Amino acid sequence: MRRLANYFLRGLVVLAPLVITLWITYELFRRVDGLLGLPIPGLGLVLTVAVITTFGFLASNLITRGWLAALESVFARLPFVRLLYSSTRDLLDAFVGEKRRFDRPVAITLTPGGTLKAMGFVTRDSLDVLGMPGYVAVYLPQSYNFAGNLLMVPAAQVEPVPAESADVMTFIVSGGVSGGATQAPRNGSVLPPA
């Protein structure tokens, strides 16, 4: 009976991510096609990618940059629109834009002289403008969540992590399960055998 339960759990671990990925991909195609009213499956997603790429090309063009700057200045004057637009833009810029903020992974010591550490990303080198000289801003993403915390940390408690930022982000978001880090031994111990 125990062997049967192990087979079931192994099948669940293998099959669940596959089914969830396929289902989300199918739903994405279906919903985008439904929004655009296109009869050919997948065409809506292809058109969406093409339109986004075209806008990226136009935003890189010298002539259209002026128009985009004018549009942004209009958005900056409208109270609710300004908040929504600037927040969305800053979030996207932090991950994929020209002003990437999550490109410097660090480990911070949570208490001075302590051994407990947290992993995150330096987003600002200096907080002098906030009256906090010697501090840096570190964003700590949460595991299995699209959220995080911003900590103001003394620079002395921050040490760079010599790894790719994408691997560190995967490591943090997965709760330490994946992302290029070595796994814990299977003998039940957290420490390697002596």
Buried (B, 14 or more C-beta within 10 A) or exposed (E): EEEEEEEEEEEEEEEEEEEEEEEEEEEBBBEBBEEEEBEEEEBBBBBBEEEEEEEEEEEEEEEEEEEEEEEEEEBEEEEEEBEEBEEEBEEEEBEEEEEEBBBBBBBBBEEEEEEEEBBBBBBBEEBEEEEBEEBBBBBBBEEEEEEBEEBEBEBEBBEEBEBEBEBBBBBBBEEEEEBEBEEEEEEEEEEEEE
